[in-house]
Amino acid sequence: AHLQRRKELGECLAEYLAPLGDDYYAVNVRNTDYKTNDKAYFLKIAPELAGKTVLICSDDWRCREVARVIFSRSKVVSLTDIPKLPVGKTLHNCTTNIYKNNLDMLLDLLGLAGAARLFVAPVDSIMMPGGFGRLAADLNRRKDILRHFSGRG
């Protein structure tokens, strides 16, 4: 309730969400400093995603490529750039393109929040979503926040 929307973020968000349409699904996978068995998770949920537009948000560029193969019966969309980082290097500790990386992270978070259905892969070591995924799931239950940031409510 205390966050203030900046016009630029609302404009970026509207542009970001446009290719998704109104009824998209989203999948979040954290897979750099934490590990997720993304392939097994994708195989498990693939039948539910068939025929849907699916936003893939991950900190691991390889994960996005695996999703495109496994979700072949879906329209798979990734709307932000993820650099090909070395194994173990996290996106949130990347020191190049800091502004763009942070903006992409916020757009992905709000994109996950706006999904008609959100899937968050469990992190192997804790068998639950990572912090970003939990925040996305909480925001997904609060569509009013997305409307606030997009300027539509």
Accessible surface in RSA format (square Angstrom, percent):
REM  Atomic radii and reference values for relative SASA: ProtOr
REM  Chains: A
REM  Algorithm: Lee & Richards
REM  Probe-radius: 1.40
REM  Slices: 20
REM RES _ NUM      All-atoms   Total-Side   Main-Chain    Non-polar    All polar
REM                ABS   REL    ABS   REL    ABS   REL    ABS   REL    ABS   REL
RES ALA A   1   140.75 129.4  57.71  89.1  83.04 188.9  76.72 108.0  64.04 169.6
RES HIS A   2   170.63  93.3 150.98 104.9  19.65  50.3 104.78 108.0  65.85  76.6
RES LEU A   3   121.25  67.5 116.70  83.5   4.55  11.4 118.28  83.1   2.97   8.0
RES GLN A   4   143.57  80.3 124.25  90.8  19.32  46.0  57.26 121.9  86.30  65.5
RES ARG A   5    96.89  40.7  70.71  36.0  26.18  62.3   4.54   6.2  92.35  56.0
RES ARG A   6   159.82  67.1 154.82  78.9   5.00  11.9  63.09  86.2  96.73  58.6
RES LYS A   7   144.05  70.3 136.29  83.6   7.76  18.5  80.75  72.7  63.30  67.4
RES GLU A   8    85.07  48.8  83.22  63.0   1.85   4.4  57.56 111.3  27.51  22.5
RES LEU A   9    26.84  14.9  24.24  17.3   2.60   6.5  25.94  18.2   0.90   2.4
RES GLY A  10     3.54   4.4   0.00   N/A   3.54   4.4   2.67   7.3   0.87   1.9
RES GLU A  11    95.09  54.6  85.62  64.8   9.46  22.5  47.45  91.8  47.64  38.9
RES CYS A  12    41.92  31.7  36.77  41.0   5.15  12.1   5.26  13.3  36.65  39.5
RES LEU A  13     0.00   0.0   0.00   0.0   0.00   0.0   0.00   0.0   0.00   0.0
RES ALA A  14    49.54  45.6  41.34  63.8   8.20  18.7  43.67  61.5   5.87  15.6
RES GLU A  15   138.66  79.6 125.67  95.1  12.99  30.9  47.40  91.7  91.26  74.5
RES TYR A  16    14.68   6.9   5.64   3.2   9.04  23.5  14.43  10.8   0.25   0.3
RES LEU A  17    16.94   9.4  14.65  10.5   2.29   5.8  14.76  10.4   2.17   5.9
RES ALA A  18    75.83  69.7  45.38  70.0  30.46  69.3  58.07  81.8  17.76  47.0
RES PRO A  19    69.22  50.4  48.66  44.4  20.55  74.7  61.66  50.9   7.56  47.0
RES LEU A  20     6.64   3.7   0.00   0.0   6.64  16.7   0.48   0.3   6.16  16.6
RES GLY A  21    45.14  55.7   0.00   N/A  45.14  55.7  36.65 100.6   8.49  19.0
RES ASP A  22   149.18 104.5 114.60 114.1  34.59  81.8  39.33  92.6 109.85 109.5
RES ASP A  23    86.18  60.4  73.04  72.7  13.14  31.1  34.33  80.8  51.85  51.7
RES TYR A  24     8.45   3.9   8.44   4.8   0.01   0.0   8.12   6.1   0.33   0.4
RES TYR A  25    31.58  14.7  31.58  18.0   0.00   0.0   3.82   2.9  27.76  34.2
RES ALA A  26     0.00   0.0   0.00   0.0   0.00   0.0   0.00   0.0   0.00   0.0
RES VAL A  27     0.00   0.0   0.00   0.0   0.00   0.0   0.00   0.0   0.00   0.0
RES ASN A  28     7.95   5.5   7.90   7.6   0.05   0.1   0.00   0.0   7.95   7.7
RES VAL A  29     0.78   0.5   0.00   0.0   0.78   1.9   0.32   0.3   0.46   1.3
RES ARG A  30    46.65  19.6  44.39  22.6   2.27   5.4  14.74  20.1  31.92  19.3
RES ASN A  31     7.79   5.4   5.92   5.7   1.86   4.5   0.00   0.0   7.79   7.5
RES THR A  32    14.57  10.4  11.56  11.7   3.02   7.2  12.71  17.1   1.87   2.8
RES ASP A  33    67.55  47.3  35.60  35.4  31.94  75.5  25.41  59.8  42.14  42.0
RES TYR A  34    86.42  40.3  84.15  47.9   2.26   5.9  38.96  29.3  47.46  58.5
RES LYS A  35   102.45  50.0  97.94  60.1   4.51  10.7  82.23  74.0  20.22  21.5
RES THR A  36     9.02   6.4   1.20   1.2   7.82  18.6   1.21   1.6   7.81  11.8
RES ASN A  37    84.13  58.0  75.23  72.7   8.90  21.4  24.39  58.7  59.74  57.7
RES ASP A  38     7.70   5.4   7.70   7.7   0.00   0.0   0.00   0.0   7.70   7.7
RES LYS A  39   122.91  60.0 122.91  75.4   0.00   0.0  65.86  59.3  57.05  60.8
RES ALA A  40    50.34  46.3  40.35  62.3  10.00  22.7  44.26  62.3   6.09  16.1
RES TYR A  41    32.14  15.0  27.04  15.4   5.11  13.3  21.70  16.3  10.44  12.9
RES PHE A  42     0.00   0.0   0.00   0.0   0.00   0.0   0.00   0.0   0.00   0.0
RES LEU A  43   102.85  57.3  89.10  63.7  13.75  34.6  89.42  62.8  13.43  36.1
RES LYS A  44   155.53  75.9 131.16  80.5  24.36  58.0  90.06  81.1  65.46  69.7
RES ILE A  45     5.85   3.3   5.85   4.4   0.00   0.0   5.85   4.2   0.00   0.0
RES ALA A  46    22.58  20.8  17.87  27.6   4.71  10.7  18.02  25.4   4.56  12.1
RES PRO A  47    95.99  70.0  76.64  69.9  19.35  70.4  79.48  65.6  16.51 102.6
RES GLU A  48    81.52  46.8  63.17  47.8  18.35  43.7  39.18  75.8  42.34  34.6
RES LEU A  49     0.02   0.0   0.02   0.0   0.00   0.0   0.02   0.0   0.00   0.0
RES ALA A  50    30.66  28.2  12.55  19.4  18.11  41.2  13.35  18.8  17.30  45.8
RES GLY A  51    71.32  88.0   0.00   N/A  71.32  88.0  37.43 102.7  33.89  75.9
RES LYS A  52    62.29  30.4  59.84  36.7   2.46   5.8  28.52  25.7  33.77  36.0
RES THR A  53    28.18  20.0  23.99  24.3   4.19  10.0   2.16   2.9  26.03  39.3
RES VAL A  54     0.00   0.0   0.00   0.0   0.00   0.0   0.00   0.0   0.00   0.0
RES LEU A  55     0.12   0.1   0.12   0.1   0.00   0.0   0.12   0.1   0.00   0.0
RES ILE A  56     0.34   0.2   0.02   0.0   0.33   0.8   0.02   0.0   0.33   0.9
RES CYS A  57     1.20   0.9   1.20   1.3   0.00   0.0   1.20   3.0   0.00   0.0
RES SER A  58     7.16   6.0   0.00   0.0   7.16  16.5   4.18   8.9   2.98   4.2
RES ASP A  59    23.49  16.5  17.81  17.7   5.68  13.4  15.81  37.2   7.68   7.7
RES ASP A  60    18.35  12.9  16.54  16.5   1.81   4.3   3.57   8.4  14.78  14.7
RES TRP A  61    84.67  34.0  84.34  40.8   0.33   0.8  77.31  41.2   7.36  11.9
RES ARG A  62    95.51  40.1  95.51  48.7   0.00   0.0  58.47  79.9  37.03  22.4
RES CYS A  63     0.00   0.0   0.00   0.0   0.00   0.0   0.00   0.0   0.00   0.0
RES ARG A  64    13.68   5.7  13.54   6.9   0.14   0.3   7.36  10.1   6.32   3.8
RES GLU A  65    87.78  50.4  85.80  64.9   1.98   4.7  35.33  68.3  52.45  42.8
RES VAL A  66    32.18  21.2  29.05  26.3   3.13   7.5  32.10  27.9   0.08   0.2
RES ALA A  67     0.00   0.0   0.00   0.0   0.00   0.0   0.00   0.0   0.00   0.0
RES ARG A  68    95.04  39.9  82.20  41.9  12.84  30.6  41.59  56.8  53.46  32.4
RES VAL A  69   114.83  75.6 101.73  92.1  13.10  31.6 107.37  93.3   7.47  20.3
RES ILE A  70    29.49  16.8  11.03   8.2  18.45  44.5  16.22  11.7  13.27  36.0
RES PHE A  71     3.14   1.6   0.08   0.0   3.07   8.0   2.84   1.7   0.30   0.9
RES SER A  72    87.01  73.5  55.19  73.6  31.83  73.3  36.83  78.4  50.18  70.3
RES ARG A  73   177.51  74.5 158.14  80.6  19.37  46.1  75.22 102.8 102.29  62.0
RES SER A  74    19.33  16.3   1.19   1.6  18.14  41.8   3.97   8.5  15.35  21.5
RES LYS A  75   121.88  59.5 111.65  68.5  10.23  24.4  80.88  72.8  41.00  43.7
RES VAL A  76    24.58  16.2   5.32   4.8  19.26  46.4   5.32   4.6  19.26  52.2
RES VAL A  77    16.82  11.1  14.03  12.7   2.78   6.7  16.82  14.6   0.00   0.0
RES SER A  78    26.89  22.7   2.93   3.9  23.96  55.2   2.76   5.9  24.13  33.8
RES LEU A  79    54.11  30.1  22.98  16.4  31.14  78.3  28.45  20.0  25.67  69.1
RES THR A  80    10.75   7.6   1.17   1.2   9.57  22.8   5.05   6.8   5.70   8.6
RES ASP A  81    95.93  67.2  89.33  88.9   6.60  15.6  29.85  70.3  66.08  65.9
RES ILE A  82    24.07  13.7   5.06   3.8  19.01  45.8   5.24   3.8  18.83  51.1
RES PRO A  83    46.59  34.0  34.56  31.5  12.04  43.8  45.48  37.5   1.11   6.9
RES LYS A  84   152.25  74.3 121.66  74.7  30.58  72.8  70.90  63.8  81.35  86.7
RES LEU A  85    35.85  20.0  17.40  12.4  18.45  46.4  17.81  12.5  18.04  48.5
RES PRO A  86    95.27  69.4  80.05  73.0  15.23  55.3  92.22  76.1   3.05  19.0
RES VAL A  87   145.54  95.8 113.70 102.9  31.85  76.7 120.44 104.6  25.10  68.1
RES GLY A  88    49.34  60.9   0.00   N/A  49.34  60.9  27.45  75.3  21.90  49.0
RES LYS A  89    79.05  38.6  71.78  44.0   7.27  17.3  44.16  39.7  34.90  37.2
RES THR A  90     9.07   6.5   7.16   7.3   1.92   4.6   6.87   9.2   2.20   3.3
RES LEU A  91    30.64  17.1  26.81  19.2   3.84   9.6  26.81  18.8   3.84  10.3
RES HIS A  92   123.99  67.8  86.88  60.4  37.10  94.9  67.56  69.6  56.43  65.7
RES ASN A  93    90.97  62.7  79.55  76.9  11.42  27.5  24.26  58.4  66.71  64.5
RES CYS A  94    16.30  12.3   5.72   6.4  10.58  24.9   0.00   0.0  16.30  17.6
RES THR A  95   105.22  74.8  86.40  87.6  18.82  44.9  61.25  82.3  43.97  66.5
RES THR A  96    86.26  61.4  82.26  83.4   4.00   9.5  71.99  96.7  14.28  21.6
RES ASN A  97   105.82  73.0  84.93  82.1  20.90  50.3  13.38  32.2  92.45  89.4
RES ILE A  98    98.34  56.0  93.01  69.3   5.33  12.8  93.95  67.7   4.38  11.9
RES TYR A  99   165.43  77.2 157.59  89.7   7.84  20.4 129.47  97.3  35.96  44.3
RES LYS A 100    87.66  42.8  85.96  52.7   1.70   4.1  78.14  70.3   9.52  10.1
RES ASN A 101    20.27  14.0  16.84  16.3   3.43   8.3   9.66  23.2  10.61  10.3
RES ASN A 102    74.36  51.3  74.21  71.7   0.15   0.4  19.51  47.0  54.85  53.0
RES LEU A 103    37.80  21.0  35.41  25.3   2.39   6.0  36.95  25.9   0.85   2.3
RES ASP A 104    14.98  10.5  14.83  14.8   0.15   0.4   5.58  13.1   9.40   9.4
RES MET A 105    71.45  37.0  65.87  43.6   5.58  13.3  61.17  52.0  10.28  13.6
RES LEU A 106    69.36  38.6  69.36  49.6   0.00   0.0  69.36  48.7   0.00   0.0
RES LEU A 107    13.15   7.3  13.15   9.4   0.00   0.0  13.15   9.2   0.00   0.0
RES ASP A 108     9.21   6.5   9.21   9.2   0.00   0.0   1.75   4.1   7.46   7.4
RES LEU A 109    12.55   7.0  12.55   9.0   0.00   0.0  12.55   8.8   0.00   0.0
RES LEU A 110     8.72   4.9   8.72   6.2   0.00   0.0   8.72   6.1   0.00   0.0
RES GLY A 111     0.00   0.0   0.00   N/A   0.00   0.0   0.00   0.0   0.00   0.0
RES LEU A 112     0.00   0.0   0.00   0.0   0.00   0.0   0.00   0.0   0.00   0.0
RES ALA A 113     1.35   1.2   1.35   2.1   0.00   0.0   1.35   1.9   0.00   0.0
RES GLY A 114    15.27  18.8   0.00   N/A  15.27  18.8   0.79   2.2  14.48  32.4
RES ALA A 115     0.00   0.0   0.00   0.0   0.00   0.0   0.00   0.0   0.00   0.0
RES ALA A 116    58.29  53.6  19.55  30.2  38.74  88.1  28.53  40.2  29.76  78.8
RES ARG A 117   105.13  44.1 101.30  51.6   3.83   9.1  30.64  41.9  74.48  45.1
RES LEU A 118    32.03  17.8   5.95   4.3  26.08  65.6   5.95   4.2  26.08  70.2
RES PHE A 119    13.77   6.9  10.99   6.8   2.78   7.2  13.77   8.3   0.00   0.0
RES VAL A 120    23.72  15.6   9.04   8.2  14.68  35.4   9.04   7.9  14.68  39.8
RES ALA A 121     2.08   1.9   0.00   0.0   2.08   4.7   0.00   0.0   2.08   5.5
RES PRO A 122    39.80  29.0  38.49  35.1   1.31   4.8  38.49  31.8   1.31   8.1
RES VAL A 123     0.34   0.2   0.34   0.3   0.00   0.0   0.34   0.3   0.00   0.0
RES ASP A 124    66.39  46.5  55.81  55.6  10.57  25.0  26.71  62.9  39.68  39.6
RES SER A 125    92.65  78.3  51.26  68.4  41.39  95.4  57.64 122.7  35.01  49.1
RES ILE A 126    80.80  46.0  58.69  43.7  22.11  53.3  65.40  47.1  15.40  41.8
RES MET A 127   137.23  71.1 114.80  76.0  22.44  53.4 103.03  87.6  34.21  45.3
RES MET A 128    85.95  44.5  84.10  55.7   1.85   4.4  54.20  46.1  31.75  42.1
RES PRO A 129    36.27  26.4  36.27  33.1   0.00   0.0  36.27  29.9   0.00   0.0
RES GLY A 130     3.43   4.2   0.00   N/A   3.43   4.2   2.04   5.6   1.39   3.1
RES GLY A 131    34.27  42.3   0.00   N/A  34.27  42.3  24.62  67.6   9.65  21.6
RES PHE A 132    55.46  27.7  47.72  29.6   7.73  20.1  51.56  31.3   3.90  11.2
RES GLY A 133     1.68   2.1   0.00   N/A   1.68   2.1   0.30   0.8   1.37   3.1
RES ARG A 134   102.18  42.9  99.97  51.0   2.21   5.3  37.76  51.6  64.42  39.0
RES LEU A 135    83.74  46.6  81.11  58.0   2.63   6.6  83.01  58.3   0.74   2.0
RES ALA A 136     0.00   0.0   0.00   0.0   0.00   0.0   0.00   0.0   0.00   0.0
RES ALA A 137    23.77  21.9  22.67  35.0   1.10   2.5  23.42  33.0   0.35   0.9
RES ASP A 138    72.96  51.1  69.95  69.6   3.01   7.1  21.97  51.7  50.98  50.8
RES LEU A 139    23.35  13.0  23.12  16.5   0.24   0.6  23.12  16.2   0.24   0.6
RES ASN A 140    24.39  16.8  21.05  20.3   3.34   8.0   1.02   2.5  23.37  22.6
RES ARG A 141   168.27  70.7 134.93  68.8  33.34  79.4  75.29 102.9  92.98  56.4
RES ARG A 142   124.16  52.1 122.37  62.4   1.79   4.3  44.87  61.3  79.29  48.1
RES LYS A 143    71.48  34.9  68.20  41.8   3.28   7.8  67.42  60.7   4.06   4.3
RES ASP A 144    60.89  42.7  54.64  54.4   6.25  14.8  29.78  70.1  31.11  31.0
RES ILE A 145    43.63  24.8  42.03  31.3   1.60   3.9  43.63  31.4   0.00   0.0
RES LEU A 146    19.76  11.0  19.21  13.7   0.55   1.4  19.21  13.5   0.55   1.5
RES ARG A 147   111.40  46.8 111.16  56.7   0.24   0.6  41.80  57.1  69.60  42.2
RES HIS A 148    70.86  38.7  68.45  47.6   2.42   6.2  49.92  51.4  20.95  24.4
RES PHE A 149    20.58  10.3  20.58  12.7   0.00   0.0  20.58  12.5   0.00   0.0
RES SER A 150    13.36  11.3   0.85   1.1  12.52  28.8   0.00   0.0  13.36  18.7
RES GLY A 151    43.03  53.1   0.00   N/A  43.03  53.1  10.18  27.9  32.85  73.6
RES ARG A 152   150.91  63.4 123.74  63.1  27.17  64.7  70.17  95.9  80.75  48.9
RES GLY A 153    82.88 102.2   0.00   N/A  82.88 102.2  47.29 129.8  35.59  79.7
END  Absolute sums over single chains surface
CHAIN  1 A     8537.5       6873.6       1663.9       4927.8       3609.7
END  Absolute sums over all chains
TOTAL          8537.5       6873.6       1663.9       4927.8       3609.7
